[in-house]
């Protein structure tokens, strides 16, 4: 049975949705849409969902979505467990007290996850028929009665709605707006994972119960536990004038990383010394596109609003997109699809621009040469307060807007 035949077997009155991209946003969108009674299938160009070694922060604004979709507890089983935050300067001076009053989200409601384990939980919550691997898009046509997507293997699918969730280098963004090129922040990140047993004696990370960040001139250094506390995720942000690939798998040099933090607080150097290997990751975002939707196509996640990672909000914003769209499309007649997509865009544009601007600002504060720790703490706290990391409820916002429409 081909994809079109399978999608045709559902209730003929229900919307049929094709999602391109099996990242966090695409998988969450499939879960959310199916929970709202909508037939949604994910099409991914990779032949397998690989367990890439990168950590992901899911703050309360994202975690409440997964709790509502019934996968929150399973995610907590594989998340790093921590109780507090440590923010310090490069020479070890506390920023915002210690434990710090600053945070990427309430520790009781924030999850730090290994991306591969995260994807495995989400994909495992979907039926096998809802995910199609090895489907590279070669063409998509937004027609009068629906959208047709053709793949490199010769297969095709027709749906009422195509959700482009194919990332910062989206092939589908041009269907709805002039393609926007990613913009480098002039920063790259070294990433790595360290087994917990190697960290004995290194405070404040040995107990694997803290998220810690060091901030210094021109660079910052972030660590947090993932994989139920078995691994420490390391992300070191350093300046670069190179065109570094936006990838989690480009090899780096541990010696170069150590040299970049020469003279920093001793725990930073000790943590780097525990690394066997590291990978380089170019830090990019883009100006948010002004139009997210065509007649039967809409954007979700990084292809609409890529942000730099300094607030830990990239995945969370894709999750907010997913639950917003699913809420607005529940019991949506086909003739109302264009108006619902406009409402989705209206709700998400201002929100994602606010987060993008805040993430850029946070990066500058972390790497500042002019601010003292007290000023840094005040400005960082204000950014997180503005975006409502602990309080924002995207589903509630969508329900309210739909009722008022």
C-alpha positions as MATLAB code, in Angstrom:
seq = 'XXXXXXXXXXXXXXXXXXXXXXXXXXXXXXXXXXXXXXXXXXXXXXXXXXXXXXXXXXXXXXXXXXXXXXXXXXXXXXXXXXXXXXXXXXXXXXXXXXXXXXXXXXXXXXXXXXXXXXXXXXXXXXXXXXXXXXXXXXXXXXXXXXXXXXXXXXXXXXXXXXXXXXXXXXXXXXXXXXXXXXXXXXXXXXXXXXXXXXXXXXXXXXXXXXXXXXXXXXXXXXXXXXXXXXXXXXXXXXXXXXXXXXXXXXXXXXXXXXXXXXXXXXXXXXXXXXXXXXXXXXXXXXXXXXXXXXXXXXXXXXXXXXXXXXXXXXXXXXXXXXXXXXXXXXXXXXXXXXXXXXXXXXXXXXXXXXXXXXXXXXXXXXXXXXXXXXXXXXXXXXXXXXXXXXXXXXXXXXXXXXXXX';
ca = [
       0.000    0.000    0.000;
       1.443    3.411   -0.935;
       1.357    6.622    1.123;
      -1.631    8.102   -0.714;
      -3.670    4.935   -0.229;
      -2.877    4.860    3.495;
      -3.822    8.509    3.979;
      -7.039    7.944    2.035;
      -8.127    5.246    4.503;
      -8.798    7.746    7.307;
     -12.071    9.602    7.855;
     -12.660   11.494    4.608;
     -13.673   14.593    6.580;
     -10.424   14.661    8.582;
      -7.503   16.771    7.396;
      -4.586   14.830    5.925;
      -1.228   16.342    6.876;
       2.220   15.518    5.522;
       5.183   16.652    7.646;
       8.642   16.874    6.091;
      11.390   16.419    8.671;
      11.665   14.033   11.623;
      13.445   16.382   14.000;
      12.007   17.423   17.350;
       9.534   19.837   15.735;
       8.286   17.438   13.067;
       7.811   14.508   15.452;
       6.094   16.714   18.041;
       3.782   18.095   15.357;
       2.805   14.549   14.349;
       2.067   13.602   17.960;
       0.083   16.776   18.590;
      -1.943   16.601   15.375;
      -2.809   12.931   15.875;
      -3.829   13.674   19.471;
      -6.241   16.248   18.027;
      -7.797   13.743   15.625;
      -5.819   14.687   12.507;
      -4.092   12.158   10.270;
      -0.436   13.227   10.184;
       2.527   11.409    8.604;
       6.222   12.302    8.836;
       8.531   11.989    5.813;
      12.279   12.068    6.554;
      15.120   11.968    4.037;
      17.492   10.012    6.324;
      17.280    6.240    6.146;
      17.449    6.023    9.949;
      17.033    8.340   12.924;
      20.603    8.496   14.189;
      21.429    9.168   17.831;
      23.449   12.339   17.319;
      25.429   13.312   20.404;
      23.983   16.700   21.271;
      22.050   17.900   24.285;
      18.681   19.629   24.137;
      17.031   21.788   26.787;
      13.268   21.489   27.221;
      12.069   24.234   29.566;
       8.635   24.386   31.227;
       7.082   26.089   28.174;
       7.965   22.989   26.152;
       7.662   20.361   28.894;
       3.981   21.152   29.513;
       3.276   20.260   25.885;
       4.852   16.821   26.225;
       3.025   16.204   29.498;
      -0.245   16.923   27.702;
       0.698   14.561   24.872;
       1.364   11.706   27.288;
       5.136   11.402   26.792;
       6.336   13.640   29.617;
       7.114   10.834   32.069;
       9.003    8.798   29.488;
      11.121   11.836   28.658;
      11.866   12.412   32.325;
      13.148    8.846   32.591;
      15.923    9.617   30.086;
      16.542   13.255   31.103;
      19.450   14.448   33.203;
      18.392   15.012   36.799;
      19.518   18.247   38.393;
      18.453   20.469   41.269;
      20.129   23.833   40.747;
      22.042   26.185   38.458;
      25.583   27.495   38.768;
      26.497   30.662   36.848;
      30.076   31.924   37.215;
      32.500   34.292   35.574;
      35.610   33.020   33.835;
      37.578   33.368   37.081;
      34.945   31.558   39.157;
      33.039   34.499   40.666;
      29.343   33.650   41.210;
      26.770   35.384   38.980;
      23.397   35.739   40.685;
      24.514   33.952   43.870;
      25.342   30.267   44.294;
      23.254   28.339   43.641;
      22.318   31.029   41.137;
      18.891   32.603   41.001;
      19.323   32.574   37.204;
      17.993   29.633   35.241;
      17.043   28.248   31.845;
      13.822   27.082   33.521;
      12.528   25.810   36.861;
      14.653   22.679   37.600;
      11.563   20.746   38.698;
      10.002   21.271   35.253;
      13.011   21.504   32.903;
      14.537   18.515   31.120;
      18.014   18.207   29.629;
      17.938   15.450   27.015;
      20.275   13.639   24.650;
      18.879   14.436   21.208;
      18.999   10.829   20.022;
      17.118    9.587   23.092;
      14.659   12.453   22.731;
      13.874   11.520   19.123;
      13.588    7.856   20.081;
      10.909    8.608   22.699;
       8.914   10.778   20.301;
       9.158    8.397   17.354;
       8.356    5.456   19.626;
       5.100    7.138   20.638;
       3.965    7.202   17.000;
       2.686    4.180   15.066;
       5.145    2.750   12.539;
       2.868    3.830    9.718;
       3.221    7.483   10.749;
       6.944    7.754    9.895;
       8.459    7.192    6.463;
      12.282    7.198    6.274;
      14.423    7.533    3.161;
      12.046   10.076    1.601;
      14.043   12.973    0.174;
      11.805   15.700   -1.255;
      12.521   16.611   -4.883;
       9.375   18.605   -5.626;
       6.313   20.012   -3.900;
       3.324   21.622   -5.607;
       0.760   23.725   -3.742;
      -2.363   23.322   -5.891;
      -5.984   24.415   -5.743;
      -7.210   21.319   -3.889;
      -4.172   20.304   -1.885;
      -0.437   19.796   -1.978;
       1.539   17.064   -3.735;
       5.022   16.082   -2.549;
       7.291   13.945   -4.714;
      10.312   12.063   -3.383;
      13.609   10.927   -4.870;
      12.580    7.255   -4.673;
       9.729    7.952   -7.111;
       6.963    7.918   -4.495;
       4.566   10.781   -3.866;
       1.955   11.846   -1.353;
      -1.031   14.176   -1.637;
      -2.335   15.965    1.436;
      -4.506   18.843    2.550;
      -1.532   20.436    4.318;
       2.241   20.189    4.055;
       4.196   21.201    7.168;
       7.789   22.086    6.355;
       9.828   21.108    9.415;
      13.077   20.530    7.548;
      15.358   22.829    9.524;
      17.484   25.903    9.070;
      18.573   24.797    5.576;
      14.979   24.144    4.494;
      14.339   23.118    0.896;
      10.667   24.013    1.275;
      10.763   27.516    2.762;
      10.706   29.005   -0.750;
       7.173   27.668   -1.282;
       5.778   30.408    0.956;
       8.356   33.200    1.091;
      11.627   34.369   -0.405;
      14.252   31.997    1.034;
      16.251   33.607    3.865;
      19.879   32.581    4.265;
      21.257   31.599    7.675;
      23.388   34.287    9.330;
      26.459   33.430   11.397;
      26.750   34.899   14.879;
      30.551   34.874   14.541;
      30.546   32.098   17.138;
      31.068   28.369   16.922;
      30.506   25.737   19.583;
      32.574   22.760   20.586;
      30.315   19.927   21.730;
      31.147   16.789   23.630;
      29.858   14.147   26.043;
      31.666   12.875   29.146;
      30.767    9.735   31.139;
      29.802   10.680   34.696;
      32.444    8.452   36.309;
      35.251   10.559   34.805;
      34.133   13.678   36.665;
      34.922   12.554   40.222;
      36.248   15.428   42.300;
      35.319   18.166   39.815;
      32.946   20.595   41.524;
      30.226   21.589   40.748;
      29.587   18.802   38.203;
      30.777   15.596   39.880;
      27.406   14.966   41.536;
      25.630   15.378   38.154;
      22.950   17.481   39.845;
      23.730   20.932   38.403;
      23.544   22.870   35.159;
      26.624   25.113   35.141;
      27.668   28.006   32.936;
      30.836   30.095   32.944;
      30.798   33.474   31.202;
      33.855   35.399   30.126;
      35.255   37.836   27.589;
      34.339   36.655   24.121;
      33.208   33.154   25.068;
      31.068   31.027   27.378;
      31.077   27.419   28.627;
      27.944   25.392   29.432;
      27.515   21.897   30.899;
      24.515   19.862   32.024;
      23.645   16.203   32.675;
      21.780   14.092   30.115;
      20.947   10.389   29.682;
      19.533    9.980   33.215;
      22.771   11.378   34.649;
      25.111    8.980   32.852;
      26.632   11.672   30.619;
      27.628   15.325   30.951;
      26.855   17.419   27.873;
      29.485   20.079   27.144;
      28.943   23.126   24.904;
      31.777   25.641   24.608;
      31.054   28.818   22.624;
      34.078   30.539   21.084;
      34.539   33.295   18.482;
      35.291   32.360   14.877;
      35.700   34.089   11.535;
      35.388   30.789    9.696;
      32.338   29.586    7.792;
      31.709   26.674   10.148;
      29.198   24.071    9.023;
      25.912   24.091   10.926;
      26.367   20.453   11.914;
      26.662   18.361   15.058;
      29.162   15.968   13.522;
      32.064   18.074   12.167;
      35.175   16.939   14.095;
      36.938   19.381   16.425;
      40.274   19.415   18.257;
      40.276   19.007   22.043;
      43.668   20.730   22.270;
      42.343   23.792   20.448;
      39.356   23.816   22.779;
      41.598   23.681   25.861;
      43.723   26.513   24.492;
      40.629   28.700   24.007;
      39.923   28.520   27.777;
      43.467   28.879   29.068;
      43.444   30.688   32.431;
      39.732   30.080   33.130;
      38.219   28.755   36.360;
      39.860   25.384   37.191;
      36.687   23.260   36.781;
      36.383   24.378   33.148;
      39.885   23.127   32.369;
      39.317   19.905   34.293;
      36.094   19.218   32.375;
      37.823   19.787   29.027;
      40.610   17.434   30.144;
      37.984   14.666   30.492;
      36.968   14.893   26.825;
      38.207   12.260   24.372;
      36.706   13.988   21.331;
      34.732   17.055   20.383;
      32.638   18.252   17.472;
      32.295   21.741   16.004;
      28.947   23.380   15.451;
      28.460   26.688   13.626;
      26.048   29.042   15.409;
      23.533   30.543   12.991;
      20.104   32.069   13.000;
      18.162   33.990   10.384;
      15.777   36.872   10.183;
      12.316   35.389   10.816;
      10.414   35.095    7.557;
       7.451   37.439    7.237;
       5.121   34.888    5.652;
       4.810   31.341    6.962;
       2.026   29.876    4.855;
       0.741   29.245    1.337;
      -2.619   27.757    0.442;
      -1.765   24.278    1.716;
       1.777   24.730    3.072;
       3.088   26.121    6.347;
       6.441   26.340    8.135;
       7.419   25.046   11.566;
      10.575   25.323   13.655;
      13.975   26.417   12.394;
      12.909   26.856    8.773;
      10.631   29.691    9.975;
      12.547   31.145   12.923;
      15.996   29.680   13.611;
      17.497   31.110   16.810;
      20.925   30.971   18.397;
      20.995   28.564   21.373;
      21.827   30.938   24.224;
      18.387   30.703   25.876;
      17.968   26.979   25.253;
      14.772   27.813   23.363;
      15.285   26.521   19.822;
      13.534   23.183   20.330;
      10.999   24.732   22.696;
       9.838   27.175   20.032;
       9.331   24.350   17.527;
       7.312   22.521   20.193;
       5.207   25.645   20.764;
       4.643   25.848   16.990;
       3.474   22.230   16.935;
       0.912   22.477   19.716;
      -0.342   25.845   18.420;
      -0.941   24.441   14.944;
      -2.560   21.239   16.230;
      -4.912   23.198   18.485;
      -5.969   25.530   15.679;
      -6.562   22.691   13.211;
      -8.681   20.467   15.429;
     -12.055   19.888   13.687;
     -11.033   22.432   11.041;
     -13.128   22.239    7.838;
     -10.980   22.251    4.701;
     -12.454   25.558    3.612;
     -11.240   27.166    6.860;
      -7.654   25.984    6.473;
      -6.295   29.282    5.020;
      -7.762   31.350    7.866;
      -6.442   28.925   10.505;
      -2.967   29.079    8.971;
      -3.079   32.893    9.060;
      -4.021   32.740   12.733;
      -1.138   30.329   13.399;
       1.251   32.733   11.722;
      -0.103   35.731   13.597;
       0.260   33.984   16.960;
       3.785   32.734   16.342;
       5.449   35.645   14.516;
       5.744   38.071   17.432;
       6.539   35.307   19.916;
       9.392   33.791   17.913;
      10.864   37.194   17.054;
      10.921   38.058   20.749;
      12.774   34.830   21.524;
      15.234   35.313   18.652;
      16.091   38.836   19.796;
      16.418   37.663   23.404;
      18.747   34.822   22.429;
      21.038   37.156   20.509;
      21.088   39.583   23.437;
      21.809   36.785   25.938;
      24.831   35.656   23.926;
      26.260   39.171   23.980;
      25.745   39.396   27.744;
      27.404   36.021   28.390;
      30.451   37.085   26.364;
      30.567   40.710   27.531;
      33.829   42.460   28.374;
      32.100   45.467   29.994;
      29.472   44.139   32.421;
      30.160   43.153   36.007;
      28.485   40.016   37.450;
      25.678   42.022   39.065;
      24.805   43.710   35.766;
      25.008   40.405   33.897;
      22.649   38.740   36.373;
      20.072   41.520   36.120;
      20.029   41.572   32.339;
      19.900   37.782   31.967;
      17.055   37.525   34.467;
      15.110   40.202   32.586;
      15.377   38.298   29.282;
      14.031   35.067   30.751;
      11.234   36.972   32.461;
      10.238   38.601   29.145;
       9.893   35.327   27.279;
       7.993   33.647   30.125;
      10.106   30.502   30.105;
       8.270   29.109   33.144;
       4.805   30.453   32.426;
       4.126   30.638   28.673;
       1.387   28.200   27.621;
       1.158   28.032   23.812;
      -1.895   25.775   23.794;
      -3.854   28.108   26.042;
      -2.875   31.070   23.851;
      -4.079   29.204   20.754;
      -7.386   28.165   22.338;
      -8.085   31.729   23.418;
      -7.302   33.098   19.960;
      -9.461   30.482   18.250;
     -12.407   31.275   20.505;
     -12.036   34.982   19.721;
     -11.663   34.469   15.965;
];
